[in-house]
Amino acid sequence: MKTTRKLIWYIYPWFLLITLLPLLAIIWYTSNTGRELFMDRTRADLLNQARIMQNSVTRLLQEERIDDIDRLCKETGTVSNTRFTVILPNGRVIGDSQKKPESMDFHGNRPEIITALKSGTGSSERFSATLDHQMMYVALRLSDQERQLGVLRTAIPVTALDKALQAIEIRTVMGGLVIALLAAIITLYMTRRISRPIEEMKRGAELFASNDLTHRLPAPPSTELAGLADAMNVMAQQLEDRIQTIINQRNEYEAVLSSMVEGVMAIDQDETIISINQAALDMLKIKSSEAKGRAIQEVVRNRQFLDFVIDSLAGKTLEEQDVEIQGPEKRIINIRSMALRNAAMQSMGSLVVLNDVTKIRQLESIRKDFVANVSHEIKTPLTAIKGFVETLQLSMKGDQADNLKFLGIIDKHVNRLNAIVEDLLALARIEQINEKASVTLQKRRLTRLVENAVNVVQHRAEKKHISFALEMAADPYIKVDSTLFEQALVNLLDNAVAYSPEHEQVTISTAQEKKAFVISIADNGIGISQLHLPRLFERFYRVDKARSRKHGGTGLGLAIVKHIVQAHGGEVTVNSQPGRGSVFSIHLPEALLVEDSPD
């Protein structure tokens, strides 16, 4: 990702660089030029001093007065603070203002000496081992009309010159730094004046981007930036108006969609979800963040649903279809589709409408099963009654024992019909009580209710040698409709006895759970498959129809138990496995428990 910087850091360094580069060039040029001028001036002074002594030394050389030459060098050097040295053409030193000539080494190889002997004058700068200083040397050739007499060399230490030059350079640099600092301050001030209005407009644009469209940019002093600020202010006003219009339209649209019971899903031609309401999210058990803007295949994993959507996007005429959505609970969703068009009436996708018809389909199934079961339950005894009545009519003069047998069968089936009718009427009364919420509650001890129910089924249990065991952790008083509640216990106990083998035991127990009191009836019977448990409390639903009729049941006993318990604000559950028996549990609200008191 490309890094960005503030505008001031684009302008300021270049402005500063433009100011500092000429300043540095001037300092460098001044320093170098000054040094050269200073050194040239020093070199010229040394040459002039040598020329002043030229005649005197030449005369002494011609007269070969060596001692006088050395004495002249020392006297003149002391007065002028300049080192004077006289060297013969063969390189021997015969006079020096600071050292004894006889102690000095060969000087014929010195560059200034070589140059002077060739061209008349010579100069150089180097470190002097004799004086332990950096020195500047200027040599002047001494000669008469016939021959070269020698070389007169003048020298001074360069260290003092360097110190003087450094002082000048330091003052120059310090002055340059002051000028550079002033230039930096002035440049920074100017660049800030240029960039500040732009930064203010940037902050204003950020406020616009953060939806603060009421903010207005101040007019900068420059005409160009003032025009830009005015244009941005007008743009912000127009955006505010348009966004408010869009928000109002969106709120109206979302209010309509969110208030719909039906789920609505809009899908474009690329099979991407462009809109979905909360009802559809709830039906499909998905989150809004997982749906909008994603492909339908990523969100919904139901093949039937996807095929329906793909066919609708392909332009096929589809009215509606029921789709099963698997999950913790199986649900049935009815889906319909229609073409989704834009303002120009061009197809842009499909609009899918979803309805959760799980309860409706379950009720339809229950209704169909109920009608079929009632018809079957009533038709069977009616057919038997009709057949035996006809048989009696044909054999009125037959064997009296057979007639009595036929009448007994007719009586049995009439009783069965009567039991079915009685159970249907009881179930209807309980449903009316549920609808009116007018069950009559009385304080009763639980053990008495259980004992009364056991007494009712005791005779049938004795025929199969089945015993009852009470394992009650508590014996509370409960507020119930004693008649209805005893009937629920009787139905559960009768069911346990009917499906238990001989010489078994039915256990009645109680337990305290969170916010509920549980009464459980457990048997060691044949058990029930998990497949049948969800529908076990439906009317006329039978796990094994042949076995159920053999035991004389009407198919309404558990449905009556369910409605009685619901009338008391509780629920009834079952836990069972084939071959291991069943446990039916009545869960009563804790509010139905009361403190000990007499019946």
C-alpha positions in Angstrom: 0.0 0.0 0.0 1.4 3.4 -1.0 2.2 5.6 2.0 0.8 9.2 2.0 2.0 12.3 3.7 0.6 15.7 4.6 0.8 18.4 1.9 3.0 20.5 4.1 5.7 17.7 4.0 5.6 17.8 0.2 5.9 21.6 0.0 8.1 22.5 3.0 11.1 20.3 2.3 11.4 21.5 -1.3 11.0 25.2 -0.3 13.7 24.6 2.4 15.9 22.8 0.0 15.7 25.6 -2.5 16.7 28.0 0.2 19.5 26.0 1.8 21.2 24.7 -1.4 22.3 28.3 -2.6 23.2 29.1 1.0 25.4 26.0 1.4 27.0 26.7 -2.1 27.8 30.3 -1.0 29.3 29.1 2.3 31.4 26.5 0.5 32.5 28.8 -2.2 33.3 31.6 0.3 35.3 29.3 2.5 37.4 27.8 -0.3 37.9 31.0 -2.1 38.9 32.8 1.1 41.4 30.0 2.0 42.9 30.2 -1.5 43.2 34.0 -1.3 44.7 33.9 2.1 47.2 31.3 1.2 48.1 33.1 -2.0 48.6 36.3 0.0 50.8 34.5 2.5 52.9 32.9 -0.3 53.3 36.4 -1.9 54.5 37.8 1.4 57.0 35.1 1.9 58.3 35.7 -1.7 58.6 39.4 -1.0 60.6 38.8 2.2 62.9 36.5 0.2 63.4 39.2 -2.4 64.2 41.7 0.3 67.1 39.5 1.5 68.0 38.4 -2.0 70.8 41.0 -2.6 72.3 40.7 0.9 72.5 36.9 0.7 73.8 36.9 -2.9 76.6 39.3 -1.9 77.6 37.1 1.0 77.5 34.0 -1.1 79.8 35.6 -3.7 82.2 36.6 -0.9 81.7 33.0 0.6 81.0 34.4 4.1 79.1 31.4 5.3 79.0 32.4 9.0 77.6 35.8 8.1 74.9 34.1 6.1 73.8 32.0 9.1 73.9 35.0 11.4 71.9 37.1 8.9 69.2 34.4 8.7 68.9 34.2 12.5 68.7 37.9 13.0 66.2 38.5 10.2 64.1 35.5 11.3 63.9 36.7 14.9 62.6 40.2 13.7 60.1 38.9 11.1 58.9 35.6 12.8 59.8 34.0 9.5 62.1 31.1 9.0 64.9 31.8 6.6 67.1 29.0 5.1 69.9 29.2 2.6 70.7 26.1 0.6 73.6 25.6 -1.8 72.9 24.1 -5.2 74.3 20.8 -4.0 71.6 20.7 -1.2 73.7 21.6 1.7 72.2 24.0 4.3 74.6 26.8 5.1 72.2 29.1 7.0 69.0 28.8 9.0 67.1 31.1 11.4 66.0 28.3 13.8 68.5 25.4 13.5 72.2 24.9 13.2 73.0 24.3 9.6 75.5 21.5 10.3 72.7 19.6 12.1 70.3 19.8 9.2 70.0 17.0 6.6 70.2 17.1 2.8 67.7 19.6 1.3 68.3 19.1 -2.4 65.3 16.9 -2.7 62.8 19.3 -1.3 60.1 20.1 -4.0 60.3 23.9 -3.5 64.1 23.7 -3.9 63.9 21.6 -7.1 61.3 24.0 -8.6 63.2 27.1 -7.6 66.5 25.9 -9.2 64.6 25.1 -12.4 62.2 28.1 -12.7 63.5 30.7 -10.3 60.8 30.3 -7.6 59.0 27.4 -5.9 56.6 26.8 -3.1 55.0 23.8 -1.2 53.1 22.9 1.9 54.1 19.9 4.0 54.9 18.7 7.5 58.4 19.6 8.8 60.0 16.9 10.8 62.6 19.4 11.9 60.1 21.8 13.5 57.3 19.3 14.0 54.8 21.7 12.2 52.8 22.0 9.0 54.8 24.6 7.1 54.4 26.7 3.9 57.7 27.1 2.0 58.6 29.6 -0.7 62.1 29.3 -2.4 63.9 31.9 -4.5 66.9 31.1 -6.7 70.1 33.1 -6.0 72.5 33.5 -8.9 75.0 35.9 -10.5 75.6 36.4 -14.1 77.8 33.3 -14.4 76.3 30.6 -12.1 73.7 29.5 -9.6 74.8 30.5 -6.1 72.0 28.7 -4.1 68.4 29.1 -2.9 66.9 31.4 -0.3 63.9 29.8 1.3 61.3 31.5 3.6 58.8 29.6 5.6 56.1 30.1 8.3 53.9 27.6 10.2 50.5 26.9 8.5 48.9 26.0 11.8 48.3 29.6 12.7 46.9 30.2 9.3 44.6 27.2 9.6 43.3 28.4 13.0 42.6 31.8 11.5 40.9 30.2 8.5 38.9 27.9 10.8 37.7 30.9 12.9 36.6 32.6 9.7 34.9 29.4 8.5 33.1 29.0 11.9 31.8 32.5 11.8 30.7 31.9 8.2 28.9 28.6 9.1 27.3 30.1 12.2 26.0 33.0 10.1 24.8 30.5 7.5 23.0 28.5 10.2 21.2 31.6 11.5 20.2 32.4 8.0 19.1 28.8 7.4 17.0 28.8 10.6 15.3 32.0 9.6 14.7 30.6 6.2 13.3 27.4 7.7 10.9 29.4 9.9 9.8 31.7 7.1 9.4 28.7 4.8 7.4 26.7 7.4 5.1 29.7 8.0 4.5 30.1 4.3 3.8 26.5 3.7 1.4 26.4 6.6 -0.4 29.3 5.2 -0.8 27.4 1.9 -1.7 24.0 3.4 -3.9 25.1 6.3 -7.0 25.9 4.2 -6.5 22.6 2.4 -6.3 20.7 5.7 -9.5 22.5 6.9 -11.3 21.4 3.7 -9.9 17.9 4.3 -11.4 17.9 7.8 -14.6 19.2 6.4 -14.7 16.4 3.8 -14.1 13.8 6.5 -17.1 15.3 8.5 -19.1 15.0 5.3 -17.9 11.4 4.9 -18.9 10.6 8.5 -22.5 11.8 7.6 -22.2 15.2 9.3 -23.6 17.0 6.3 -24.7 20.0 8.4 -21.1 21.2 8.7 -20.0 24.1 6.4 -16.5 24.9 5.3 -15.2 28.5 5.9 -14.1 30.5 2.9 -10.3 30.6 2.5 -8.6 33.9 1.6 -7.6 32.7 -1.9 -10.1 32.9 -4.7 -9.5 29.4 -6.0 -9.8 27.7 -2.6 -12.9 29.8 -1.7 -14.6 28.6 -4.9 -13.7 25.0 -4.0 -15.1 25.4 -0.4 -18.4 26.9 -1.8 -18.7 24.0 -4.2 -18.2 21.4 -1.4 -20.8 23.2 0.8 -23.4 23.1 -2.0 -22.5 19.4 -2.6 -23.0 18.6 1.1 -26.4 20.3 1.1 -27.5 18.3 -1.9 -26.2 15.1 -0.5 -28.0 15.7 2.8 -31.3 16.2 1.0 -30.9 13.1 -1.2 -29.7 10.9 1.7 -32.7 12.0 3.8 -35.0 11.1 1.0 -33.3 7.7 0.6 -33.5 7.1 4.3 -37.2 7.9 4.4 -37.8 5.5 1.5 -35.6 2.8 3.1 -37.4 3.1 6.4 -40.8 2.8 4.7 -39.5 -0.2 2.8 -38.0 -1.9 5.8 -41.1 -1.1 7.9 -43.3 -2.9 5.3 -40.9 -5.9 5.1 -40.4 -6.2 8.8 -44.1 -6.1 9.5 -44.8 -8.9 7.1 -45.4 -12.4 8.4 -44.2 -13.8 5.1 -40.5 -14.1 4.4 -39.3 -12.0 1.4 -36.0 -12.6 -0.4 -34.7 -10.7 -3.5 -32.1 -12.5 -5.6 -30.4 -11.1 -8.7 -29.4 -12.9 -11.9 -26.1 -13.8 -10.4 -27.9 -15.8 -7.7 -26.8 -13.2 -5.1 -29.1 -12.2 -2.3 -29.7 -8.4 -2.6 -32.4 -8.1 0.1 -34.0 -10.3 2.8 -36.4 -9.5 5.6 -36.3 -10.7 9.2 -39.1 -13.2 8.7 -37.1 -15.0 6.0 -34.0 -15.0 8.2 -35.9 -16.6 11.0 -37.4 -19.2 8.7 -34.1 -20.2 7.2 -32.3 -19.9 10.6 -29.6 -17.6 9.2 -28.1 -14.2 10.3 -28.4 -11.0 8.3 -24.6 -10.6 8.2 -24.3 -14.1 6.6 -27.0 -13.5 3.9 -27.0 -10.1 2.2 -24.5 -9.8 -0.6 -23.7 -13.5 -0.7 -24.6 -16.2 -3.1 -27.8 -18.2 -2.3 -25.8 -21.4 -2.4 -23.6 -20.2 0.4 -26.5 -19.4 2.7 -29.1 -22.0 2.0 -28.0 -25.7 1.7 -31.4 -27.2 0.8 -31.4 -28.8 -2.7 -35.2 -28.3 -3.3 -35.0 -24.7 -2.3 -32.0 -24.0 -4.5 -33.5 -25.8 -7.5 -36.7 -23.8 -7.2 -34.7 -20.5 -7.0 -32.5 -21.4 -10.0 -35.6 -22.4 -12.1 -37.3 -19.1 -11.2 -34.2 -17.1 -12.2 -34.2 -19.1 -15.5 -37.7 -17.7 -16.3 -39.6 -20.9 -15.7 -43.2 -20.5 -14.5 -43.4 -21.8 -11.0 -46.5 -21.2 -8.8 -45.4 -22.6 -5.4 -43.8 -25.5 -3.7 -43.4 -26.9 -0.2 -39.8 -27.4 0.9 -38.7 -29.3 4.0 -36.0 -27.5 6.0 -34.0 -29.9 8.2 -32.7 -28.9 11.6 -33.4 -29.5 15.3 -37.0 -29.4 14.2 -38.2 -30.2 10.7 -40.0 -27.3 9.2 -42.1 -27.0 6.0 -41.7 -23.8 4.1 -44.1 -22.9 1.3 -42.2 -20.8 -1.4 -43.5 -18.8 -4.3 -41.6 -16.7 -6.8 -42.1 -13.9 -9.2 -39.9 -11.9 -11.6 -38.1 -9.0 -10.1 -38.0 -6.0 -12.5 -36.4 -2.5 -12.4 -38.0 0.8 -13.3 -37.5 0.1 -17.0 -39.4 -3.3 -16.5 -36.2 -5.2 -17.3 -35.8 -8.5 -15.4 -33.1 -8.2 -12.7 -33.7 -11.4 -10.7 -36.4 -13.1 -8.7 -38.5 -12.3 -5.7 -39.1 -15.3 -3.5 -41.9 -15.3 -0.8 -41.7 -17.8 2.0 -44.4 -19.0 4.4 -43.8 -21.3 7.3 -46.6 -23.8 6.9 -45.2 -26.4 9.3 -48.1 -26.2 11.8 -50.7 -26.0 9.0 -49.3 -29.1 7.4 -49.1 -30.9 10.7 -52.7 -30.0 11.5 -53.7 -31.2 8.1 -51.9 -34.5 8.7 -53.4 -34.8 12.1 -56.9 -34.0 10.7 -56.5 -36.6 8.0 -55.2 -39.2 10.4 -57.9 -38.3 12.9 -60.7 -38.7 10.3 -59.1 -42.0 9.1 -58.6 -43.3 12.6 -62.1 -42.3 13.8 -63.6 -43.8 10.7 -61.7 -47.0 11.2 -62.3 -47.2 15.0 -66.1 -46.7 14.5 -66.4 -48.7 11.3 -64.8 -51.8 12.8 -67.4 -52.3 15.7 -70.2 -51.1 13.5 -69.3 -53.7 10.9 -69.1 -56.4 13.6 -72.5 -55.3 15.1 -74.2 -55.2 11.6 -72.8 -58.7 10.8 -73.9 -60.3 14.0 -77.3 -58.6 13.9 -77.9 -60.0 10.4 -76.7 -63.4 11.6 -79.1 -63.3 14.5 -81.9 -62.3 12.1 -81.2 -65.4 10.0 -80.7 -67.7 12.9 -83.5 -66.7 15.3 -84.4 -70.4 15.4 -80.9 -71.6 15.8 -78.9 -72.7 18.8 -79.6 -70.5 21.8 -75.9 -70.6 22.9 -74.7 -69.2 19.6 -77.3 -66.4 19.9 -76.1 -65.5 23.3 -72.5 -65.6 22.0 -73.4 -63.3 19.2 -75.2 -60.9 21.5 -72.1 -60.9 23.8 -69.9 -59.9 20.8 -72.4 -57.2 19.9 -72.4 -55.9 23.5 -68.6 -55.8 23.5 -68.5 -53.7 20.4 -71.3 -51.4 21.6 -69.3 -50.9 24.8 -66.2 -50.1 22.6 -68.2 -47.5 20.6 -69.5 -46.1 23.9 -66.0 -45.9 25.3 -64.8 -44.1 22.2 -67.7 -41.6 22.4 -67.1 -41.1 26.1 -63.4 -40.4 25.5 -64.2 -38.0 22.7 -66.7 -36.2 24.9 -64.2 -36.1 27.8 -61.5 -34.7 25.4 -63.9 -32.1 24.1 -64.7 -31.0 27.7 -61.1 -30.7 28.6 -60.4 -28.7 25.5 -63.2 -26.3 26.4 -61.6 -26.0 29.9 -58.3 -25.2 28.3 -59.8 -22.5 26.1 -61.6 -20.9 28.9 -58.8 -21.4 31.4 -61.4 -22.2 34.0 -60.1 -25.4 35.6 -61.3 -25.7 39.3 -58.3 -26.1 41.6 -58.5 -27.8 45.0 -55.9 -28.7 47.6 -55.3 -32.4 47.6 -52.6 -34.6 49.1 -50.6 -36.3 46.3 -50.6 -39.7 47.9 -54.4 -39.8 48.1 -54.7 -38.9 44.4 -52.2 -41.7 43.5 -53.9 -44.3 45.8 -57.3 -43.5 44.2 -55.8 -43.9 40.7 -54.1 -47.2 41.8 -57.4 -48.5 43.2 -59.1 -48.0 39.8 -56.6 -50.1 37.9 -55.8 -52.6 40.7 -58.3 -55.2 39.4 -56.7 -55.3 35.9 -53.2 -55.3 37.4 -54.0 -58.3 39.6 -55.0 -60.3 36.6 -51.4 -59.9 35.3 -49.8 -60.1 38.8 -48.5 -56.6 38.4 -47.6 -54.7 41.6 -47.2 -51.0 42.2 -44.3 -49.3 44.1 -44.5 -45.8 45.5 -41.1 -44.1 45.7 -42.1 -40.6 46.6 -39.4 -38.3 48.0 -42.1 -35.9 49.2 -45.9 -36.1 49.8 -47.0 -32.5 49.2 -50.3 -30.9 48.9 -51.0 -29.8 45.3 -53.7 -27.5 43.8 -55.4 -29.5 41.1 -58.8 -30.5 39.7 -58.9 -33.8 41.5 -61.3 -35.5 39.1 -59.3 -34.6 36.0 -55.9 -35.2 37.6 -57.0 -38.7 38.9 -58.2 -39.5 35.4 -54.7 -38.5 34.0 -53.0 -40.8 36.5 -55.5 -43.6 35.8 -54.8 -43.4 32.1 -51.0 -43.5 32.6 -51.2 -46.4 35.1 -53.7 -48.3 32.9 -51.3 -47.8 29.9 -48.3 -49.1 32.0 -50.3 -52.2 33.1 -51.5 -52.9 29.6 -48.0 -52.9 28.0 -46.1 -54.6 30.9 -45.5 -58.3 31.0 -46.9 -60.4 33.8 -45.2 -60.4 37.2 -43.7 -57.0 36.7 -43.8 -53.8 38.7 -45.0 -50.3 37.9 -43.1 -47.6 39.9 -44.6 -44.2 40.8 -42.0 -41.6 41.9 -41.7 -37.9 42.5 -38.8 -35.4 42.1 -38.2 -31.7 42.6 -36.8 -29.9 39.6 -36.0 -26.3 38.8 -39.4 -24.5 39.0 -41.3 -27.8 38.5 -42.6 -30.8 40.5 -42.4 -34.1 38.6 -44.5 -37.2 39.0 -43.2 -40.2 37.0 -44.8 -43.5 36.2 -42.2 -46.1 35.0 -42.9 -49.6 33.6 -40.7 -52.5 32.4 -42.8 -53.1 29.3 -42.1 -53.4 25.6 -40.9 -49.8 25.2 -41.5 -47.4 22.3 -39.2 -46.5 19.4 -37.9 -43.0 19.2 -39.7 -42.7 15.8 -43.1 -42.7 17.5 -42.4 -40.5 20.5 -43.2 -37.1 18.9 -46.7 -38.2 17.9 -47.5 -40.4 20.9 -49.9 -37.9 22.4 -52.0 -37.4 19.2 -55.5 -38.6 19.1 -56.0 -42.2 17.9 -52.2 -42.5 17.2 -51.1 -46.1 17.8 -47.6 -47.5 17.8 -48.9 -51.0 17.1 -52.6 -50.9 16.1 -53.1 -54.6 16.4 -51.6 -54.8 19.9 -53.4 -51.6 21.0 -56.8 -53.0 20.0 -56.0 -56.3 21.7 -55.6 -54.4 25.0 -58.9 -52.6 24.4 -57.6 -49.1 24.2 -59.5 -46.3 22.3 -56.3 -44.4 21.2 -57.4 -41.3 23.2 -56.0 -42.0 26.6 -52.6 -40.3 26.2 -54.2 -37.3 24.3 -56.6 -36.9 27.3 -53.5 -37.0 29.7 -51.8 -34.3 27.6 -54.8 -31.9 27.7 -55.4 -32.5 31.4 -51.8 -31.6 32.3 -51.8 -28.6 30.0 -55.0 -27.4 31.7 -53.0 -27.3 34.9 -50.2 -25.3 33.2 -47.8 -28.2 33.0 -46.5 -30.7 30.4 -46.2 -34.4 30.0 -43.1 -36.1 28.6 -42.0 -39.6 27.8 -38.7 -41.4 27.8 -38.6 -44.8 26.3 -36.5 -47.4 24.5 -37.7 -50.6 22.9 -37.4 -53.6 25.3 -36.5 -51.4 28.3 -39.8 -50.0 29.3 -41.2 -46.4 29.4 -41.2 -43.5 31.8 -44.1 -41.0 31.5 -43.5 -37.8 33.6 -46.0 -35.1 34.6 -44.3 -31.8 35.1 -46.4 -29.4 37.3 -45.5 -25.8 37.9 -44.0 -25.1 41.3 -46.9 -22.7 41.9 -49.3 -25.6 42.3 -47.5 -26.8 45.5 -48.9 -25.6 48.8 -48.0 -25.8 52.4 -49.2 -28.7 54.4 -52.9 -28.4 55.3 -55.8 -30.8 55.8 -57.9 -31.9 52.9 
